[in-house]
């Protein structure tokens, strides 16, 4: 069993495609296929299901994937240990983020880390909070900025970066404009503009409607909170958003939600507390927590 075989296997599993994996690895596609077949012959079991257009893991492949990642991380750790002795930090950090990151200055955070550790490759991807949490748990992301809607799963560390009240907003010509407070049951018959399912904010709002004995009627969804605010401003519905977003758009009317009371939006930094973590990721997480005042 060779390390490059494990590397090829992980790349194909993550890309779900031999051609994309070969492009990512900068090798010829036939070479990737040949090495994985040698690995499968050595193990005596197929790791990949090639029968469909998208390559999928077999049951054996799904069980082997975390160990392959751990083996590659261990080898990277050996290299990193040597670099650490000479004052170098190398490797790669994969970060995920939600689109509704509020006033958190993520570009500044990444730029500062890059200035200190230019040998580390940084990747950044945007997704919903549930996808990001799953990615942190299975090793696709080293760290992620997520919306919090409950307790984290085992093996995930969380530190809250932003905690602010949720308010209801309406457009300037809406009948609700001028009303200071509102309950979610009063919004039951109104068209609601919302972030999509899978986001922390949507989970909080859906749970709050249930707690108030009401049903939400989501008619418009947008992944960008700013688009949500703009749709409300054009009279296409009402929304529940963080206070900072409501105050940013001065033409919108914000109302305190009195029932259920105490609704809040929280952003948090999430990372693995169990399993392999690369030295570069450990340094990044430490510096991110310091820069964010955690």
C-alpha angles and dihedrals in degrees: 000000000000129000092235089057089056090046091052091047093052092047094051091045092052096043095039086215134081095215095052090045091052091050090050091050094042093233135114116277095233089057091055092050093047095050094049091049089053089051091050091049091051092049093042093226136086112251098187134046106220097175096098132056091256115055111238134193118253118224088264091047092052090052092047098046098078090049092049090051091048092051092051090046090051092053090047087050091056090053090045093051089058091047091049091057089057094045096256129131115199137161134067137301120201115200130184129196142183118239091236095068094142117202094341106127099219096165089057091050093051093044093052092050091048091051091054097040110026092164092067117091112221123203124189129193133176123222143137119288095254092053091047093050091050089048092052091048095051097040102254089117127035093199137359140191105226142171110250120225102158144339116329120246119259114287095029123109120207133191119181113236099177131021120177140149123270118230135184116244134199135181125262094261097042119120088236093061108114093031110119100198137023143178122225090240087065088061094051095102095040127096107255125211110207149163113260126269113277094048120111092234094054091049091053094048094046091049091047093054090051091048089054092049091246137119122229119224105209109191100161129039128189130174093213115070090211090060089050089055093046092051090052089048090056091055097254095129145305129279145194111233141156116282093243091059092047093052092047091064103058094188092062121089116228124205129192112241107229098177119071086022126208100034110168138179117224132191118194141180110239129195140156117274093182131049130026119336119182119236090242090054092049091053091046093050091048093050093043091054091049094048092047091049095244 
